[in-house]
Amino acid sequence: AHCIASTEVTCAGLVPSVLETLEDSHTLKVVFTWGEALRARTALSWARRVHLIDLLIASEYWLCLYADWTKFEQCRNGLARPNFQAVSDVQIRLGENEAQGMANIGEMLLSGPFVCPGYTNQQLNDECFIIDGQGSRWYRTRDCLERHGSGYTFAGRADDMVKVAGEWVDTRRVVES
């Protein structure tokens, strides 16, 4: 917090666990969060002071979905979380067997300019990317979303992976050991 204030930083990108440790900074105007779940309590506190935008991103899909906590009036009363919105030109499907826009919940598949073109490992490409009947390439995120009107909420994982201290852990292997 001292570094932010002393250098008069106005915009910062922070993982939520770091944001939770910061005290009020009078210089910050915009904060982007990503990489971890943003707790509503933290979001509500910071959204009163800065323009707070939560990003649902990964190395394979950068800047595809965002949730603007500052503009979401219901969150000020603690009633709900803002929906994630797709960035322009990003296409979303919920499940590989569903026509675009037809499913209400399912694994998030992404296509568009912010989705990586693939990996150098062909086996990994075969596991993670789907080519549909029209030739469009879709990335299987393994994250599940639920559609709410024109937005989405995070609905868990399509696999048994969880992130612990920044590392992916397969819960099946933990149970087996």
Accessible surface in RSA format (square Angstrom, percent):
REM  Atomic radii and reference values for relative SASA: ProtOr
REM  Chains: A
REM  Algorithm: Lee & Richards
REM  Probe-radius: 1.40
REM  Slices: 20
REM RES _ NUM      All-atoms   Total-Side   Main-Chain    Non-polar    All polar
REM                ABS   REL    ABS   REL    ABS   REL    ABS   REL    ABS   REL
RES ALA A   1    50.54  46.5  23.56  36.4  26.98  61.4  23.96  33.7  26.58  70.4
RES HIS A   2   151.82  83.0 140.57  97.7  11.25  28.8 101.97 105.1  49.86  58.0
RES CYS A   3    87.30  66.0  83.58  93.2   3.71   8.7  33.47  84.8  53.83  58.0
RES ILE A   4    22.71  12.9  22.65  16.9   0.06   0.1  22.71  16.4   0.00   0.0
RES ALA A   5    46.27  42.5  38.11  58.8   8.16  18.6  38.24  53.8   8.03  21.3
RES SER A   6    71.45  60.4  32.32  43.1  39.13  90.1  35.45  75.5  35.99  50.4
RES THR A   7    87.91  62.5  60.03  60.9  27.89  66.5  65.86  88.5  22.05  33.3
RES GLU A   8   126.23  72.5 116.10  87.8  10.13  24.1  29.23  56.5  97.00  79.2
RES VAL A   9    48.54  31.9  42.58  38.5   5.96  14.4  48.54  42.2   0.00   0.0
RES THR A  10    72.67  51.7  69.53  70.5   3.14   7.5  40.99  55.1  31.68  47.9
RES CYS A  11    69.21  52.4  51.19  57.1  18.03  42.4  25.64  65.0  43.57  47.0
RES ALA A  12    14.55  13.4   7.66  11.8   6.89  15.7  14.55  20.5   0.00   0.0
RES GLY A  13    38.31  47.2   0.00   N/A  38.31  47.2   6.01  16.5  32.30  72.3
RES LEU A  14    29.85  16.6  26.58  19.0   3.26   8.2  29.85  21.0   0.00   0.0
RES VAL A  15    48.75  32.1  45.94  41.6   2.80   6.8  45.94  39.9   2.80   7.6
RES PRO A  16     1.84   1.3   1.84   1.7   0.00   0.0   1.84   1.5   0.00   0.0
RES SER A  17    53.91  45.6  48.23  64.4   5.68  13.1  39.44  84.0  14.47  20.3
RES VAL A  18    66.50  43.8  65.11  58.9   1.40   3.4  66.50  57.8   0.00   0.0
RES LEU A  19     0.00   0.0   0.00   0.0   0.00   0.0   0.00   0.0   0.00   0.0
RES GLU A  20    66.28  38.1  35.38  26.8  30.90  73.6  18.43  35.7  47.85  39.1
RES THR A  21   105.46  75.0  74.11  75.1  31.35  74.7  70.20  94.3  35.26  53.3
RES LEU A  22    30.82  17.2  17.83  12.8  12.99  32.6  18.38  12.9  12.45  33.5
RES GLU A  23   134.73  77.4 127.61  96.5   7.12  17.0  47.98  92.8  86.75  70.8
RES ASP A  24    67.50  47.3  45.61  45.4  21.89  51.8  23.29  54.8  44.21  44.1
RES SER A  25     7.02   5.9   0.73   1.0   6.29  14.5   2.95   6.3   4.07   5.7
RES HIS A  26   154.59  84.5 135.35  94.1  19.24  49.2  94.83  97.7  59.77  69.5
RES THR A  27    29.88  21.3  25.20  25.5   4.68  11.2  29.73  39.9   0.15   0.2
RES LEU A  28     3.67   2.0   0.00   0.0   3.67   9.2   0.00   0.0   3.67   9.9
RES LYS A  29   123.69  60.3 117.73  72.2   5.97  14.2  84.00  75.6  39.70  42.3
RES VAL A  30    43.68  28.7  43.68  39.5   0.00   0.0  43.68  38.0   0.00   0.0
RES VAL A  31     0.00   0.0   0.00   0.0   0.00   0.0   0.00   0.0   0.00   0.0
RES PHE A  32    59.68  29.9  59.68  37.0   0.00   0.0  59.68  36.2   0.00   0.0
RES THR A  33     0.00   0.0   0.00   0.0   0.00   0.0   0.00   0.0   0.00   0.0
RES TRP A  34    73.60  29.5  73.27  35.5   0.33   0.8  54.89  29.3  18.71  30.4
RES GLY A  35    37.04  45.7   0.00   N/A  37.04  45.7  23.32  64.0  13.72  30.7
RES GLU A  36    78.94  45.3  57.36  43.4  21.58  51.4  40.40  78.1  38.54  31.5
RES ALA A  37    92.10  84.7  63.44  97.9  28.66  65.2  74.43 104.8  17.67  46.8
RES LEU A  38     2.14   1.2   0.00   0.0   2.14   5.4   0.00   0.0   2.14   5.8
RES ARG A  39   120.18  50.5 115.78  59.0   4.39  10.5  56.81  77.6  63.37  38.4
RES ALA A  40    38.60  35.5  34.78  53.7   3.82   8.7  34.78  49.0   3.82  10.1
RES ARG A  41   163.87  68.8 155.70  79.4   8.17  19.5  79.82 109.1  84.05  50.9
RES THR A  42    10.26   7.3   5.07   5.1   5.19  12.4   7.01   9.4   3.25   4.9
RES ALA A  43     0.00   0.0   0.00   0.0   0.00   0.0   0.00   0.0   0.00   0.0
RES LEU A  44    29.76  16.6  28.84  20.6   0.92   2.3  29.07  20.4   0.69   1.9
RES SER A  45    44.27  37.4  40.13  53.6   4.14   9.5  22.82  48.6  21.45  30.0
RES TRP A  46     6.83   2.7   6.83   3.3   0.00   0.0   0.97   0.5   5.86   9.5
RES ALA A  47     3.88   3.6   0.66   1.0   3.21   7.3   0.66   0.9   3.21   8.5
RES ARG A  48   149.29  62.7 113.51  57.9  35.78  85.2  52.86  72.2  96.44  58.4
RES ARG A  49    92.74  38.9  59.70  30.4  33.03  78.7  46.71  63.8  46.02  27.9
RES VAL A  50     8.59   5.7   0.75   0.7   7.84  18.9   7.29   6.3   1.30   3.5
RES HIS A  51    57.61  31.5  54.21  37.7   3.39   8.7  31.39  32.4  26.21  30.5
RES LEU A  52     0.00   0.0   0.00   0.0   0.00   0.0   0.00   0.0   0.00   0.0
RES ILE A  53    27.88  15.9  27.88  20.8   0.00   0.0  27.88  20.1   0.00   0.0
RES ASP A  54     9.22   6.5   9.22   9.2   0.00   0.0   0.00   0.0   9.22   9.2
RES LEU A  55    14.93   8.3   9.73   7.0   5.20  13.1   9.73   6.8   5.20  14.0
RES LEU A  56    27.48  15.3  27.16  19.4   0.31   0.8  27.48  19.3   0.00   0.0
RES ILE A  57    20.19  11.5   3.05   2.3  17.14  41.3   3.05   2.2  17.14  46.5
RES ALA A  58    34.26  31.5  23.12  35.7  11.14  25.3  34.26  48.3   0.00   0.0
RES SER A  59   109.28  92.3  73.86  98.6  35.42  81.6  41.56  88.5  67.72  94.9
RES GLU A  60    37.31  21.4  36.26  27.4   1.05   2.5   3.50   6.8  33.81  27.6
RES TYR A  61     6.68   3.1   6.67   3.8   0.00   0.0   2.26   1.7   4.42   5.4
RES TRP A  62   130.45  52.4 130.07  63.0   0.39   0.9 107.13  57.1  23.32  37.8
RES LEU A  63    64.54  35.9  64.48  46.1   0.06   0.2  64.54  45.3   0.00   0.0
RES CYS A  64     0.00   0.0   0.00   0.0   0.00   0.0   0.00   0.0   0.00   0.0
RES LEU A  65     0.00   0.0   0.00   0.0   0.00   0.0   0.00   0.0   0.00   0.0
RES TYR A  66    76.98  35.9  76.98  43.8   0.00   0.0  38.77  29.1  38.21  47.1
RES ALA A  67     1.87   1.7   1.81   2.8   0.06   0.1   1.87   2.6   0.00   0.0
RES ASP A  68    23.92  16.8  17.98  17.9   5.94  14.0  11.39  26.8  12.52  12.5
RES TRP A  69     2.61   1.0   2.61   1.3   0.00   0.0   1.38   0.7   1.23   2.0
RES THR A  70    31.84  22.6  28.32  28.7   3.52   8.4  28.32  38.0   3.52   5.3
RES LYS A  71   150.09  73.2 127.05  78.0  23.04  54.8  77.50  69.8  72.59  77.3
RES PHE A  72    47.07  23.5  43.43  26.9   3.64   9.5  47.07  28.5   0.00   0.0
RES GLU A  73   116.92  67.1 111.89  84.6   5.03  12.0  61.27 118.5  55.65  45.4
RES GLN A  74    95.55  53.4  93.71  68.5   1.84   4.4  26.19  55.8  69.36  52.6
RES CYS A  75     0.50   0.4   0.36   0.4   0.14   0.3   0.30   0.8   0.20   0.2
RES ARG A  76    84.40  35.4  69.11  35.2  15.29  36.4  37.73  51.6  46.67  28.3
RES ASN A  77   113.05  78.0  83.69  80.9  29.36  70.7  21.25  51.2  91.80  88.7
RES GLY A  78    51.62  63.7   0.00   N/A  51.62  63.7  19.20  52.7  32.41  72.6
RES LEU A  79   127.17  70.8  94.80  67.8  32.37  81.4  97.69  68.6  29.48  79.3
RES ALA A  80    49.25  45.3  31.64  48.8  17.61  40.1  44.17  62.2   5.08  13.5
RES ARG A  81   106.63  44.8  97.75  49.8   8.88  21.2  54.52  74.5  52.12  31.6
RES PRO A  82     9.72   7.1   5.46   5.0   4.27  15.5   5.46   4.5   4.27  26.5
RES ASN A  83    43.75  30.2  37.32  36.1   6.43  15.5   2.69   6.5  41.06  39.7
RES PHE A  84    21.78  10.9  21.78  13.5   0.00   0.0  21.78  13.2   0.00   0.0
RES GLN A  85    56.65  31.7  56.65  41.4   0.00   0.0  24.07  51.2  32.58  24.7
RES ALA A  86    40.84  37.6  19.52  30.1  21.33  48.5  19.52  27.5  21.33  56.5
RES VAL A  87    31.44  20.7  26.95  24.4   4.50  10.8  29.75  25.9   1.69   4.6
RES SER A  88    90.41  76.4  69.62  92.9  20.79  47.9  54.43 115.9  35.98  50.4
RES ASP A  89   108.06  75.7  82.52  82.1  25.53  60.4  22.06  51.9  86.00  85.8
RES VAL A  90    15.86  10.4   0.01   0.0  15.86  38.2   0.01   0.0  15.86  43.0
RES GLN A  91    78.26  43.8  77.15  56.4   1.11   2.6  14.80  31.5  63.46  48.1
RES ILE A  92     7.15   4.1   2.84   2.1   4.31  10.4   2.84   2.0   4.31  11.7
RES ARG A  93    35.65  15.0  35.60  18.1   0.04   0.1   0.06   0.1  35.58  21.6
RES LEU A  94     2.78   1.5   0.00   0.0   2.78   7.0   0.00   0.0   2.78   7.5
RES GLY A  95    16.27  20.1   0.00   N/A  16.27  20.1  16.27  44.6   0.00   0.0
RES GLU A  96    82.62  47.4  61.29  46.4  21.33  50.8  13.09  25.3  69.53  56.8
RES ASN A  97   143.25  98.8 107.72 104.1  35.54  85.6  35.54  85.5 107.72 104.1
RES GLU A  98    74.77  42.9  71.18  53.9   3.59   8.6  11.21  21.7  63.57  51.9
RES ALA A  99    65.07  59.8  50.09  77.3  14.98  34.1  57.76  81.3   7.31  19.4
RES GLN A 100    86.85  48.6  66.45  48.6  20.40  48.6  22.83  48.6  64.02  48.6
RES GLY A 101    43.06  53.1   0.00   N/A  43.06  53.1  19.86  54.5  23.20  52.0
RES MET A 102   135.73  70.3 109.87  72.7  25.85  61.6  81.96  69.7  53.77  71.2
RES ALA A 103    12.63  11.6   5.89   9.1   6.74  15.3  12.01  16.9   0.61   1.6
RES ASN A 104   102.87  70.9  97.16  93.9   5.71  13.8  21.78  52.4  81.09  78.4
RES ILE A 105   103.46  58.9  89.62  66.8  13.85  33.4  89.62  64.5  13.85  37.6
RES GLY A 106    17.24  21.3   0.00   N/A  17.24  21.3  17.24  47.3   0.00   0.0
RES GLU A 107    21.52  12.4  17.11  12.9   4.41  10.5   7.89  15.3  13.63  11.1
RES MET A 108     0.00   0.0   0.00   0.0   0.00   0.0   0.00   0.0   0.00   0.0
RES LEU A 109     1.92   1.1   1.92   1.4   0.00   0.0   1.92   1.4   0.00   0.0
RES LEU A 110     0.00   0.0   0.00   0.0   0.00   0.0   0.00   0.0   0.00   0.0
RES SER A 111    12.61  10.7  12.13  16.2   0.48   1.1   0.48   1.0  12.13  17.0
RES GLY A 112    29.93  36.9   0.00   N/A  29.93  36.9  16.36  44.9  13.57  30.4
RES PRO A 113    95.20  69.4  54.41  49.6  40.79 148.3  67.93  56.1  27.27 169.5
RES PHE A 114    75.86  38.0  64.65  40.0  11.22  29.2  70.22  42.6   5.65  16.2
RES VAL A 115    19.92  13.1   6.46   5.8  13.47  32.4   6.93   6.0  12.99  35.2
RES CYS A 116    30.18  22.8  20.82  23.2   9.37  22.0  24.89  63.1   5.29   5.7
RES PRO A 117   118.86  86.6 101.83  92.8  17.03  61.9 109.38  90.3   9.47  58.9
RES GLY A 118    26.38  32.5   0.00   N/A  26.38  32.5   5.57  15.3  20.81  46.6
RES TYR A 119    59.38  27.7  41.84  23.8  17.54  45.7  43.09  32.4  16.29  20.1
RES THR A 120   155.41 110.5 116.33 117.9  39.08  93.1  92.40 124.1  63.01  95.3
RES ASN A 121    80.24  55.3  71.93  69.5   8.31  20.0  24.14  58.1  56.11  54.2
RES GLN A 122   117.14  65.5 111.44  81.4   5.70  13.6  59.00 125.6  58.14  44.1
RES GLN A 123   124.54  69.6 118.24  86.4   6.30  15.0  37.82  80.5  86.72  65.8
RES LEU A 124    67.32  37.5  65.98  47.2   1.34   3.4  66.62  46.8   0.70   1.9
RES ASN A 125    17.29  11.9  16.00  15.5   1.29   3.1   4.46  10.7  12.83  12.4
RES ASP A 126    99.48  69.7  71.68  71.3  27.80  65.7  31.95  75.2  67.53  67.4
RES GLU A 127    93.73  53.8  79.39  60.1  14.35  34.2  43.89  84.9  49.84  40.7
RES CYS A 128    22.06  16.7  21.56  24.0   0.49   1.2   0.49   1.3  21.56  23.3
RES PHE A 129    16.26   8.1   4.11   2.5  12.15  31.6   4.11   2.5  12.15  34.8
RES ILE A 130    38.05  21.7  34.13  25.4   3.93   9.5  38.05  27.4   0.00   0.0
RES ILE A 131   102.62  58.4  76.55  57.0  26.07  62.8  76.55  55.1  26.07  70.7
RES ASP A 132    23.45  16.4  10.11  10.1  13.34  31.5  15.23  35.9   8.21   8.2
RES GLY A 133    82.67 101.9   0.00   N/A  82.67 101.9  38.94 106.9  43.73  97.9
RES GLN A 134   150.36  84.1 113.28  82.8  37.08  88.3  63.26 134.7  87.09  66.1
RES GLY A 135    51.67  63.7   0.00   N/A  51.67  63.7  26.03  71.4  25.63  57.4
RES SER A 136    40.00  33.8  31.37  41.9   8.63  19.9  11.01  23.5  28.99  40.6
RES ARG A 137    89.58  37.6  81.54  41.6   8.04  19.1  40.35  55.2  49.23  29.8
RES TRP A 138     4.45   1.8   4.45   2.2   0.00   0.0   4.45   2.4   0.00   0.0
RES TYR A 139    17.31   8.1  17.27   9.8   0.04   0.1   0.00   0.0  17.31  21.3
RES ARG A 140    56.43  23.7  54.98  28.0   1.45   3.5   2.66   3.6  53.77  32.6
RES THR A 141     9.37   6.7   0.00   0.0   9.37  22.3   0.00   0.0   9.37  14.2
RES ARG A 142    68.46  28.7  68.46  34.9   0.00   0.0  31.33  42.8  37.13  22.5
RES ASP A 143    14.54  10.2  14.54  14.5   0.00   0.0   0.00   0.0  14.54  14.5
RES CYS A 144    19.89  15.0  19.89  22.2   0.00   0.0   2.65   6.7  17.24  18.6
RES LEU A 145     0.00   0.0   0.00   0.0   0.00   0.0   0.00   0.0   0.00   0.0
RES GLU A 146    63.71  36.6  63.71  48.2   0.00   0.0   0.90   1.7  62.81  51.3
RES ARG A 147    46.60  19.6  35.91  18.3  10.69  25.5  21.37  29.2  25.24  15.3
RES HIS A 148    75.90  41.5  65.70  45.7  10.21  26.1  46.02  47.4  29.88  34.8
RES GLY A 149    70.56  87.0   0.00   N/A  70.56  87.0  47.18 129.5  23.38  52.4
RES SER A 150    98.88  83.6  70.15  93.6  28.73  66.2  56.06 119.4  42.82  60.0
RES GLY A 151     0.75   0.9   0.00   N/A   0.75   0.9   0.00   0.0   0.75   1.7
RES TYR A 152    17.31   8.1  17.31   9.8   0.00   0.0   2.54   1.9  14.77  18.2
RES THR A 153    34.93  24.8  33.87  34.3   1.06   2.5  29.17  39.2   5.75   8.7
RES PHE A 154   101.51  50.8  78.09  48.4  23.42  60.9  78.09  47.3  23.42  67.0
RES ALA A 155    40.99  37.7   7.63  11.8  33.36  75.9  18.26  25.7  22.74  60.2
RES GLY A 156    26.48  32.7   0.00   N/A  26.48  32.7  24.27  66.6   2.22   5.0
RES ARG A 157    68.31  28.7  39.90  20.3  28.41  67.7  25.07  34.3  43.24  26.2
RES ALA A 158    40.78  37.5  10.74  16.6  30.04  68.3  19.98  28.1  20.80  55.1
RES ASP A 159    40.85  28.6  20.59  20.5  20.26  47.9  22.92  53.9  17.93  17.9
RES ASP A 160    61.69  43.2  55.27  55.0   6.42  15.2   7.89  18.6  53.80  53.7
RES MET A 161    51.48  26.7  50.55  33.5   0.94   2.2  43.75  37.2   7.73  10.2
RES VAL A 162    66.93  44.0  63.21  57.2   3.73   9.0  66.93  58.2   0.00   0.0
RES LYS A 163    98.54  48.1  68.08  41.8  30.46  72.5  27.42  24.7  71.12  75.8
RES VAL A 164    86.75  57.1  80.73  73.1   6.02  14.5  84.03  73.0   2.72   7.4
RES ALA A 165   105.22  96.7  54.42  84.0  50.79 115.5  75.49 106.3  29.73  78.7
RES GLY A 166    56.24  69.4   0.00   N/A  56.24  69.4  28.14  77.2  28.11  62.9
RES GLU A 167   121.48  69.7 120.08  90.8   1.40   3.3  42.82  82.8  78.65  64.2
RES TRP A 168   124.42  49.9  99.07  48.0  25.35  59.5  79.25  42.3  45.17  73.3
RES VAL A 169    46.27  30.4  42.72  38.7   3.55   8.6  46.27  40.2   0.00   0.0
RES ASP A 170    24.86  17.4  19.24  19.2   5.62  13.3   7.55  17.8  17.32  17.3
RES THR A 171    48.68  34.6  48.53  49.2   0.15   0.4  38.16  51.3  10.52  15.9
RES ARG A 172   135.47  56.9 131.13  66.8   4.34  10.3  51.07  69.8  84.39  51.1
RES ARG A 173   174.60  73.3 169.89  86.6   4.71  11.2  49.46  67.6 125.14  75.8
RES VAL A 174    90.64  59.6  80.15  72.6  10.49  25.3  82.47  71.7   8.17  22.2
RES VAL A 175   128.91  84.8 102.30  92.6  26.61  64.1 108.93  94.6  19.97  54.2
RES GLU A 176   140.58  80.7 102.69  77.7  37.89  90.2  48.82  94.4  91.77  74.9
RES SER A 177   125.33 105.9  61.00  81.4  64.33 148.2  65.95 140.4  59.38  83.2
END  Absolute sums over single chains surface
CHAIN  1 A    10382.7       8072.9       2309.8       5629.5       4753.2
END  Absolute sums over all chains
TOTAL         10382.7       8072.9       2309.8       5629.5       4753.2
